[in-house]
């Protein structure tokens, strides 16, 4: 009745949030290497980042950021630098037989793990592009505040369910045992993935 395409927005969000990416990989790594508490803390940080980008996009601030190339460029390079840092940490971990730390989260406090998840998502330029496109396609101009609040809440709930779900699944005993046996291989894969994601961001032109 309010013209908001809820089904389109939620389906698109589900596909993007549930698909593998730097955020889900960081949650998986934290959960396997450091346990459920660290994994859930990282997931909460990523979820908070999703809500923040969602709010920005809903009120048009995302479009302003994208239209100003220098702002988006700063975000792009910050995101790439952080992903390269995660790749470096994972690569170092893969070369150390007895080291269990992954992407700087193991042995960290709950707050530190949360902060790392938040930083990962806030420095991901593709997040603001996704949410910006989502709101521009699914929400017409002049949508009332109540509808915007509803969609922000629904997307936040979806993000929490997906990311916290990853934290729970990847901290299960069977998966943790598998990670323990093949930790160095996992860390090597994480290093390659984070590095490839950073290079992909850097190769995307800022318009």
Secondary structure in CASP SS format (residue, H / E / C, confidence):
PFRMAT SS
TARGET T0000
AUTHOR 0000-0000-0000
METHOD secondary structure of the structure
MODEL  1
X C 1.00
X C 1.00
X C 1.00
X C 1.00
X C 1.00
X H 1.00
X H 1.00
X H 1.00
X H 1.00
X H 1.00
X H 1.00
X H 1.00
X H 1.00
X H 1.00
X H 1.00
X H 1.00
X H 1.00
X H 1.00
X C 1.00
X C 1.00
X C 1.00
X H 1.00
X H 1.00
X H 1.00
X H 1.00
X H 1.00
X H 1.00
X H 1.00
X H 1.00
X H 1.00
X H 1.00
X H 1.00
X H 1.00
X H 1.00
X C 1.00
X H 1.00
X H 1.00
X H 1.00
X H 1.00
X H 1.00
X H 1.00
X H 1.00
X H 1.00
X H 1.00
X H 1.00
X H 1.00
X H 1.00
X H 1.00
X H 1.00
X H 1.00
X H 1.00
X H 1.00
X H 1.00
X H 1.00
X H 1.00
X H 1.00
X H 1.00
X H 1.00
X C 1.00
X C 1.00
X H 1.00
X H 1.00
X H 1.00
X H 1.00
X H 1.00
X H 1.00
X H 1.00
X C 1.00
X H 1.00
X H 1.00
X H 1.00
X H 1.00
X H 1.00
X H 1.00
X H 1.00
X H 1.00
X H 1.00
X H 1.00
X H 1.00
X H 1.00
X H 1.00
X H 1.00
X H 1.00
X H 1.00
X H 1.00
X H 1.00
X H 1.00
X H 1.00
X H 1.00
X H 1.00
X H 1.00
X H 1.00
X H 1.00
X H 1.00
X C 1.00
X C 1.00
X C 1.00
X C 1.00
X C 1.00
X C 1.00
X C 1.00
X C 1.00
X C 1.00
X C 1.00
X C 1.00
X C 1.00
X C 1.00
X C 1.00
X C 1.00
X H 1.00
X H 1.00
X H 1.00
X H 1.00
X H 1.00
X H 1.00
X H 1.00
X H 1.00
X H 1.00
X H 1.00
X H 1.00
X H 1.00
X H 1.00
X C 1.00
X C 1.00
X H 1.00
X H 1.00
X H 1.00
X H 1.00
X H 1.00
X H 1.00
X H 1.00
X H 1.00
X H 1.00
X H 1.00
X H 1.00
X H 1.00
X H 1.00
X H 1.00
X C 1.00
X C 1.00
X C 1.00
X C 1.00
X C 1.00
X C 1.00
X H 1.00
X H 1.00
X H 1.00
X H 1.00
X H 1.00
X H 1.00
X H 1.00
X H 1.00
X H 1.00
X H 1.00
X H 1.00
X H 1.00
X H 1.00
X H 1.00
X H 1.00
X H 1.00
X H 1.00
X H 1.00
X H 1.00
X H 1.00
X H 1.00
X H 1.00
X H 1.00
X H 1.00
X H 1.00
X H 1.00
X C 1.00
X C 1.00
X H 1.00
X H 1.00
X H 1.00
X H 1.00
X H 1.00
X H 1.00
X H 1.00
X H 1.00
X H 1.00
X C 1.00
X H 1.00
X H 1.00
X H 1.00
X H 1.00
X H 1.00
X H 1.00
X H 1.00
X H 1.00
X H 1.00
X H 1.00
X H 1.00
X H 1.00
X H 1.00
X H 1.00
X H 1.00
X H 1.00
X H 1.00
X H 1.00
X H 1.00
X H 1.00
X H 1.00
X C 1.00
X C 1.00
X C 1.00
X C 1.00
END
